[in-house]
Amino acid sequence: MTTETTAAPPRAAGTRRDVPWLAAGATFLAMLDATVANLAIADLHADFPGTSLSGLTWVITLYAVLFAALLAPAGRLADLVGRRSLYLWGTGLFTLASLACAIAPNVPVLLATRAVQGAAAAALIPASLALLLHDTPAERRARSIGLWSAAGAFAAAIGPSLGGVLVDQSGWRALFVINVPFGLAMLLGGLRLPRAEAAAGRLPDLAGTVLLGAGVGGVALGVTQTQDWAWSDPRTLALLLGGATLAALALWRSARHPVPALEISLWRNRQFAVANAASFLYGTALYAWLLLGVLYVTGQWHYSILKAGFASTPGAFTATAAAVVMGRLTGRIGVRPAVAGGALVMVAAGVWAVVSLPAEPHFLTFWLPLGLLAGAGMGMVSTGTASAAALSAGPLRFAGATGLNTTARQLGGALGIAVLAALLPERAVHGDYTAVYLFCTLAAAGAAVAGLLLAVRPARPGKERP
């Protein structure tokens, strides 16, 4: 696979000062919308009372499914059509889809536009990191990935609190309106990037991409519907088995197609495969944890949406700080401490929640320290998994590697949200919440085990992988 070459080096040197901000903005918006709707379910239900609460969780899940299914093909597309072109198309489509979500007249239209928004977000992730790393010296790549990961970690963690404020003050439509001015600003900034030559090649396998999206969606829907159907219900089994079969077919096609939807040849690199496993398990714990927290404080502690939003904020700052610090340290200590250590921090927070989750509000003595601890772990793992994937694949495959790694995390997130919906009934009691926290803890423990198997260190100048 070839890389693009810039047509005007003098201009590129000046433009590069803008690239970190544009890259961070892209990952911020994409990851923000993965969690910003967590507190909007009740408000959506008030506007659309004919739709069940479990049905409305698809406003969150559908974004995650499309995001996950298209990340890997988008990574290959960034290598093919060029990182600048994909960045501009992704930003433009994301902005338009956000506006369409904001004015959606009913649930089917909202779900359809959320799906488009998730597809556009999938383009932003690999394009933004490819922009960031293309001209970054090898010795500074780990730090750049840390800053990029920090923007994503901060967005994912701040999403519920920002969403709570917006829903409380202006209603659920404000969650999508806020994207429009930021998207337009990013689009204008992207137009200033130097043009680049597109690489020769073919588009990623469309059929494989469709099979992957349908397979992930089927499994997620099957798990989600266990709240209304039994696990042994023929409809549940059909969705689970059908989804798994479609996903397996996507993998089969990817192993044989010349331009696959999933570049599974990267998985032959043991370190890359382990990084993807850790990312999947981390995503499973992350998204279920973030949604569970706001559901608990609103449902059991009877916090208002606004108060719940602010209660979820502190962890975003420790997540950001931890991501930045680990990005600076990765060049010296490798990625294993970030992934395994961060996941173990999340395990400690999970055990604390399972054992001590209070039925009555205890913000200062329980919720605040728990959020700070969990946020630090999330920031560490986010940077560690992204660094491990990109640095093990090499500079010529940054976009594809980043797409696959983020795919793994988003697939885990879709599974985590689906399991949460299955474990948490509409009238949940205290024990139901601790069961979900236990699930999150076990997923984080799995990520820690995977992290212990990592030994990836940043490439030294002159010794990079092709």
C-alpha positions in Angstrom: 0.0 0.0 0.0 1.4 3.4 -0.9 1.2 6.6 0.9 0.2 10.0 -0.4 2.8 12.7 -1.0 2.2 16.4 -0.4 2.3 18.7 -3.3 3.6 21.8 -1.5 6.1 21.1 1.3 6.6 24.7 2.3 2.9 25.2 2.9 2.6 21.8 4.7 5.2 22.9 7.2 3.1 25.8 8.2 -0.1 23.9 8.1 1.2 21.2 10.5 0.7 23.6 13.4 -3.1 23.3 12.8 -3.1 19.5 12.3 -3.0 18.5 16.0 -6.1 20.7 16.7 -7.9 19.3 13.7 -7.0 15.7 14.6 -8.0 16.2 18.2 -11.3 17.9 17.2 -12.2 15.0 14.9 -11.7 12.3 17.6 -13.4 14.6 20.2 -16.6 14.9 18.1 -16.6 11.2 17.1 -16.1 9.9 20.7 -18.4 12.6 22.3 -21.4 11.4 20.3 -20.8 7.9 21.5 -21.8 8.9 25.0 -23.4 12.3 24.9 -26.9 10.8 24.5 -26.7 8.6 27.6 -28.9 11.0 29.6 -31.3 11.7 26.8 -33.3 8.5 27.0 -35.9 9.8 29.4 -36.4 13.0 27.5 -36.7 11.1 24.2 -39.3 8.8 25.9 -41.3 11.9 26.9 -41.3 13.1 23.2 -41.9 9.7 21.8 -44.0 7.8 24.4 -44.9 5.1 21.9 -41.3 3.7 21.8 -40.1 1.5 24.6 -37.0 2.5 26.7 -35.1 -0.5 25.4 -36.0 0.6 21.8 -34.7 4.1 22.5 -31.3 2.8 23.7 -30.8 2.1 19.9 -30.1 5.8 19.6 -26.9 5.0 21.4 -26.3 1.4 20.1 -26.9 2.1 16.4 -24.3 4.9 16.4 -21.9 2.4 18.1 -22.7 -0.4 15.6 -22.2 1.7 12.4 -19.2 3.4 13.9 -17.6 0.0 14.7 -18.6 -1.7 11.4 -17.1 1.1 9.2 -14.0 2.0 11.1 -11.8 -0.7 9.5 -13.0 0.0 5.9 -12.6 3.7 6.6 -9.0 3.1 7.7 -8.2 1.5 4.3 -10.1 4.2 2.5 -7.9 6.8 4.2 -4.9 5.1 2.7 -6.6 4.9 -0.7 -8.3 8.3 -1.3 -6.1 10.3 1.0 -6.3 11.4 4.6 -7.3 15.0 3.7 -10.1 13.9 1.4 -11.5 11.5 3.9 -11.3 14.0 6.7 -13.2 16.6 4.7 -15.9 14.1 3.6 -16.2 12.7 7.1 -16.5 16.1 8.8 -19.0 17.3 6.2 -21.3 14.3 6.5 -21.0 14.2 10.3 -22.1 17.9 10.5 -25.1 17.3 8.1 -26.1 14.1 10.0 -26.0 16.0 13.3 -28.3 18.7 11.9 -30.7 16.0 10.6 -30.7 14.3 14.0 -31.6 17.6 15.7 -34.7 18.1 13.5 -35.8 14.5 13.3 -39.6 14.3 13.5 -39.9 10.8 14.7 -37.8 7.8 16.1 -37.3 6.0 12.7 -35.8 9.2 11.2 -33.7 9.8 14.3 -32.3 6.3 14.2 -31.5 6.5 10.5 -29.7 9.8 10.8 -27.8 8.5 13.9 -26.7 5.6 11.7 -25.3 8.1 9.1 -23.7 10.0 11.9 -22.0 6.9 13.1 -20.7 6.1 9.6 -19.3 9.6 9.3 -17.6 9.3 12.7 -15.9 6.1 11.5 -14.2 8.2 8.7 -13.0 10.8 11.2 -10.9 8.5 13.4 -8.4 7.0 11.0 -8.2 10.1 8.9 -7.4 12.3 11.9 -4.7 10.0 13.2 -3.2 9.6 9.8 -3.0 13.4 9.4 -1.4 13.7 12.8 1.2 10.9 12.4 2.2 11.3 8.8 4.9 14.0 9.4 5.6 13.2 13.0 9.1 11.9 13.8 9.2 8.3 15.1 10.4 9.4 18.5 7.4 11.7 19.0 4.7 9.4 17.7 3.8 7.9 21.1 3.4 11.4 22.5 1.2 12.5 19.6 -1.0 9.4 20.0 -1.2 10.2 23.7 -2.6 13.7 22.9 -5.0 12.4 20.3 -6.2 9.7 22.7 -6.6 12.2 25.5 -9.1 14.2 23.3 -11.0 11.0 22.7 -10.9 9.9 26.3 -12.0 13.3 27.5 -14.9 13.4 25.0 -16.1 9.9 26.0 -16.0 10.7 29.7 -17.4 14.2 29.5 -20.2 13.1 27.1 -22.7 12.1 29.8 -22.2 15.3 31.8 -22.3 17.6 28.9 -25.3 15.7 27.6 -27.0 16.1 31.0 -26.6 19.9 30.9 -27.8 20.2 27.4 -30.8 18.0 27.9 -31.8 19.8 31.1 -31.5 23.2 29.6 -32.6 22.7 26.0 -33.9 19.2 25.4 -32.4 16.3 23.6 -32.2 18.1 20.2 -29.5 20.3 21.6 -27.1 17.3 21.8 -26.9 17.3 18.0 -27.2 21.1 17.3 -24.0 21.7 19.3 -22.0 19.6 16.7 -22.9 21.9 13.8 -20.7 24.9 14.6 -17.8 22.8 15.6 -18.1 20.6 12.5 -18.2 23.7 10.3 -15.1 25.1 12.0 -13.2 21.8 11.5 -14.4 21.7 7.9 -13.0 25.2 7.2 -9.7 24.2 8.9 -9.5 21.0 6.9 -9.8 23.0 3.6 -6.5 24.7 4.5 -4.6 21.4 4.6 -2.3 20.7 1.7 -3.7 18.6 -1.1 -2.3 15.2 -1.5 -2.1 12.6 -4.3 -4.5 9.6 -3.8 -2.9 6.2 -3.8 -3.8 3.8 -6.5 -6.0 0.9 -5.6 -9.6 -0.3 -5.2 -12.3 0.5 -2.7 -12.7 -1.8 0.3 -15.1 -4.7 -0.1 -18.6 -3.3 0.1 -20.3 -6.7 0.7 -17.9 -7.6 3.5 -18.7 -4.2 5.1 -22.4 -4.8 4.9 -22.0 -8.3 6.3 -20.0 -7.0 9.2 -22.5 -4.2 10.1 -25.4 -6.6 9.8 -23.7 -9.2 11.9 -22.8 -6.8 14.7 -26.2 -5.2 14.6 -27.9 -8.6 14.8 -26.0 -9.8 17.8 -26.5 -6.4 19.6 -30.2 -6.5 18.9 -30.5 -10.1 20.1 -28.8 -9.3 23.4 -30.8 -6.1 23.9 -34.1 -7.8 23.2 -33.5 -10.4 26.0 -35.1 -7.8 28.2 -38.4 -8.3 26.4 -37.8 -11.9 25.1 -36.3 -14.9 26.9 -32.8 -16.0 26.0 -34.3 -19.2 24.7 -36.9 -17.4 22.5 -36.6 -18.4 18.9 -36.4 -14.7 17.9 -33.5 -14.2 20.2 -31.7 -17.2 19.0 -32.3 -16.3 15.4 -30.8 -12.8 15.9 -27.8 -14.1 17.9 -27.0 -17.0 15.5 -27.8 -15.0 12.4 -25.6 -12.1 13.5 -22.7 -14.4 14.4 -23.0 -16.1 11.1 -23.0 -12.9 9.1 -19.9 -11.6 11.1 -18.2 -14.9 10.4 -18.9 -14.5 6.7 -17.4 -11.0 6.8 -14.2 -12.5 8.3 -14.2 -15.3 5.7 -14.5 -12.7 2.8 -11.9 -10.5 4.4 -9.4 -13.4 4.4 -9.9 -13.9 0.7 -10.8 -10.5 -0.8 -7.9 -8.5 -2.4 -9.3 -5.3 -0.7 -11.0 -6.6 2.4 -13.4 -4.8 4.7 -11.2 -6.0 7.6 -7.5 -6.1 7.0 -7.1 -9.2 9.1 -3.5 -9.7 7.8 -2.6 -7.2 10.5 -3.8 -9.7 13.1 -0.9 -12.0 12.1 1.2 -9.5 14.2 0.8 -11.0 17.7 1.2 -7.6 19.4 -1.5 -6.0 17.2 -3.9 -8.9 17.8 -3.4 -8.6 21.6 -3.9 -4.8 21.4 -7.2 -5.4 19.6 -8.3 -7.9 22.2 -7.5 -5.5 25.0 -9.3 -2.7 23.1 -12.4 -4.9 22.7 -12.6 -5.8 26.4 -11.9 -2.2 27.4 -14.7 -0.9 25.2 -17.1 -3.4 26.6 -16.4 -2.1 30.1 -16.1 1.5 29.2 -19.4 2.2 27.5 -21.5 0.0 29.9 -19.8 1.8 32.8 -20.4 5.3 31.6 -24.1 4.7 30.8 -24.7 2.7 34.0 -23.4 5.5 36.2 -25.9 8.1 34.9 -28.7 5.6 35.1 -27.9 4.7 38.7 -27.7 8.3 40.0 -30.9 9.3 38.3 -32.8 6.1 39.0 -31.6 5.2 42.5 -30.3 8.5 44.0 -33.0 10.5 42.2 -30.6 13.1 40.8 -31.9 15.4 38.3 -30.5 15.1 34.8 -28.4 18.3 35.3 -27.1 17.1 38.6 -26.3 13.7 37.2 -24.4 15.3 34.4 -22.2 17.3 36.8 -21.7 14.2 38.9 -20.2 12.4 35.9 -17.7 15.2 35.1 -14.7 14.6 37.4 -13.6 11.4 35.8 -13.3 13.1 32.4 -10.4 15.2 33.8 -8.5 12.4 35.3 -9.0 10.4 32.1 -7.5 13.3 30.1 -4.6 13.8 32.5 -3.8 10.0 32.5 -3.9 9.8 28.7 -1.5 12.7 28.3 0.9 11.4 31.0 1.0 7.9 29.6 1.5 9.3 26.1 4.7 11.0 27.4 5.9 7.9 29.2 5.1 5.3 26.6 8.3 6.2 24.7 10.4 5.1 27.7 8.4 2.4 29.4 6.3 0.8 26.5 2.6 0.3 26.4 2.2 -2.7 28.8 2.1 -0.5 31.9 -0.6 1.8 30.3 -2.9 -1.0 29.2 -2.5 -3.5 32.0 -2.0 -0.9 34.8 -5.0 1.2 33.6 -7.2 -1.9 33.3 -6.3 -3.0 36.8 -7.2 0.5 38.1 -10.6 0.0 36.4 -10.9 -3.4 38.1 -10.2 -1.8 41.5 -12.9 0.8 40.9 -15.3 -2.0 39.8 -14.7 -4.1 42.8 -15.3 -1.1 45.0 -18.6 -0.4 43.2 -19.8 -4.0 43.5 -18.9 -4.2 47.2 -19.8 -0.8 48.4 -22.4 0.7 46.0 -24.6 2.8 48.4 -28.4 2.8 48.1 -28.4 6.4 49.3 -26.5 9.4 47.8 -22.8 9.6 48.9 -21.2 11.8 46.4 -18.1 13.1 48.3 -17.2 9.8 50.0 -18.0 7.4 47.2 -19.1 8.7 43.8 -16.4 11.4 43.4 -13.4 9.2 44.3 -14.8 6.3 42.3 -15.2 8.5 39.2 -11.7 9.9 39.6 -10.2 6.4 39.9 -12.1 4.9 37.0 -11.4 7.9 34.8 -7.6 7.6 35.4 -7.8 3.9 34.4 -9.8 4.7 31.3 -7.3 7.4 30.1 -4.4 5.0 30.6 -6.0 2.1 28.6 -7.2 4.4 25.8 -3.7 5.7 25.2 -2.0 2.3 25.6 -4.2 0.4 23.2 -4.1 3.1 20.5 -0.3 3.3 20.8 0.2 -0.4 20.8 -1.9 -0.8 17.6 -0.4 2.1 15.6 3.2 1.4 16.6 3.1 -2.3 16.0 1.6 -1.9 12.5 4.1 0.7 11.2 3.8 4.1 9.6 2.6 2.9 6.2 -0.5 1.3 7.8 -1.4 3.8 10.5 -4.9 4.5 9.2 -5.8 0.8 8.7 -4.4 -0.2 12.0 -6.1 2.6 13.9 -9.4 1.8 12.2 -9.2 -1.9 13.2 -8.2 -1.1 16.8 -11.0 1.4 17.3 -13.3 -1.0 15.6 -12.5 -3.5 18.3 -13.2 -0.9 21.0 -16.5 0.1 19.4 -17.6 -3.5 18.9 -16.9 -4.1 22.6 -18.9 -0.9 23.4 -21.9 -2.1 21.4 -21.8 -5.4 23.2 -21.4 -3.7 26.6 -24.5 -1.5 26.0 -26.5 -4.5 24.8 -25.5 -6.5 27.9 -26.4 -3.6 30.1 -29.8 -3.4 28.4 -30.3 -7.1 29.0 -29.2 -7.1 32.7 -31.0 -3.9 33.7 -34.8 -4.1 33.7 -37.0 -1.0 33.3 -37.6 -0.9 37.0 -34.2 -1.8 38.2 -33.3 -2.4 41.8 -30.0 -2.1 43.6 -28.8 -5.6 42.8 -29.4 -5.1 39.1 -26.9 -2.3 39.0 -24.2 -4.2 41.0 -24.6 -7.0 38.5 -23.7 -4.7 35.6 -20.8 -3.3 37.6 -19.6 -6.8 38.1 -19.8 -7.4 34.3 -17.8 -4.3 33.7 -15.2 -5.4 36.2 -14.8 -8.8 34.6 -14.4 -7.2 31.2 -11.7 -4.8 32.5 -9.9 -7.8 34.1 -9.8 -9.4 30.7 -8.3 -6.3 29.3 -5.6 -6.4 32.0 -4.7 -9.9 31.1 -4.4 -9.0 27.5 -2.3 -6.0 28.4 0.2 -8.2 30.3 0.9 -9.9 27.0 1.9 -6.7 25.3 5.5 -5.8 24.7 5.2 -3.1 22.1 7.7 -0.2 22.3 7.7 2.8 20.0 9.8 2.3 16.8 13.2 3.9 16.8 14.2 6.2 14.0 15.5 4.1 11.1 14.0 0.9 12.6 10.4 1.3 11.7 8.2 -1.4 10.3 7.1 -0.9 6.7 
